[in-house]
Amino acid sequence: MRLVGPALLIALGTLAACGGGGGGGQIQEGGQIYVGAPGETSYRDACARCHGANREGAIDAPALDAMRMASSGDESLRQLILFGKGRMPGFGGLSDQQVTDLISYIRS
């Protein structure tokens, strides 16, 4: 059996702490790392402040409920997320994969 060197352990720990390519989003809450569904981190960072932590909506932003999501196609959601509309700003800094994950998350 081969022992793993300290440098490899440090590299793996750093990769894991930085989100190293895993499918789920990582959110640090009170010193704890929460690994959620893909798209959840982007939702919390970009959408929750207006649409609510549970997608319930607010005065200025609609709820992101199943009926609303079913009535919008993926491409129209993608355009809305990237470029915004009305009071909603665009989030063009998101990668294609982040937008895809975000759409899947808000549809779940």
C-alpha positions in Angstrom: 0.0 0.0 0.0 1.3 3.5 -0.9 1.0 6.4 1.4 -0.4 9.7 0.0 2.1 12.5 0.4 1.2 15.7 2.3 1.4 17.8 -0.9 -1.3 15.7 -2.5 -3.5 15.8 0.5 -3.2 19.6 0.6 -3.9 19.8 -3.1 -7.0 17.7 -2.8 -8.2 19.7 0.3 -7.7 22.9 -1.6 -9.6 21.6 -4.7 -12.5 20.4 -2.5 -12.7 23.7 -0.7 -12.8 25.6 -4.0 -15.6 23.6 -5.4 -13.2 21.5 -7.5 -15.5 20.5 -10.3 -18.1 18.7 -8.3 -21.7 18.8 -9.6 -23.3 20.5 -6.5 -23.0 24.1 -5.4 -21.1 24.8 -2.3 -22.3 27.5 0.1 -20.4 28.4 3.3 -22.8 29.1 6.1 -21.5 29.9 9.6 -18.2 28.1 9.0 -20.0 25.0 7.6 -19.9 24.1 3.9 -23.3 23.2 2.5 -23.3 21.2 -0.7 -26.5 21.7 -2.5 -28.1 21.0 -5.9 -26.4 22.3 -9.0 -27.7 25.8 -9.6 -28.5 26.4 -5.9 -25.4 28.6 -5.3 -26.2 30.7 -8.3 -29.8 31.1 -7.2 -28.8 32.2 -3.7 -26.1 34.6 -5.1 -28.1 36.1 -7.9 -31.8 35.5 -7.5 -32.8 34.9 -3.9 -32.5 38.6 -2.8 -35.5 39.4 -5.0 -37.3 36.2 -5.7 -36.9 34.9 -2.1 -34.9 32.0 -0.6 -37.8 29.6 -1.3 -38.7 31.2 -4.7 -41.8 32.7 -3.1 -41.4 36.1 -4.8 -41.8 39.6 -3.3 -43.5 42.9 -4.2 -41.0 43.6 -7.0 -40.3 40.1 -8.2 -42.7 37.3 -9.1 -42.7 33.9 -7.4 -40.9 31.2 -9.4 -43.5 28.6 -8.9 -44.2 25.5 -11.0 -46.9 27.1 -13.2 -44.6 30.1 -14.1 -41.7 27.8 -14.8 -43.8 25.4 -16.9 -45.0 28.3 -19.1 -41.4 29.4 -20.0 -39.1 27.6 -22.3 -35.4 27.0 -21.4 -34.2 29.4 -24.1 -36.4 32.2 -23.0 -35.3 31.7 -19.4 -31.7 31.6 -20.5 -32.2 35.0 -22.3 -34.0 36.5 -19.3 -31.2 35.3 -16.9 -28.4 36.6 -19.1 -29.9 39.9 -20.3 -32.7 40.7 -17.8 -36.0 42.4 -18.5 -37.9 45.3 -16.9 -36.6 45.7 -13.3 -34.7 42.4 -13.4 -31.0 42.9 -14.2 -29.1 40.6 -16.4 -26.5 38.2 -15.0 -24.2 37.9 -18.0 -21.3 36.9 -15.8 -22.7 33.4 -15.3 -21.1 30.6 -17.4 -23.3 28.5 -19.8 -23.1 25.7 -17.3 -24.2 27.9 -14.4 -27.2 29.2 -16.4 -28.2 25.6 -17.3 -27.8 24.5 -13.7 -29.8 27.5 -12.5 -32.7 26.8 -14.9 -32.8 23.1 -13.7 -32.8 24.3 -10.1 -35.6 26.8 -10.5 -37.6 24.2 -12.3 -37.1 21.6 -9.5 
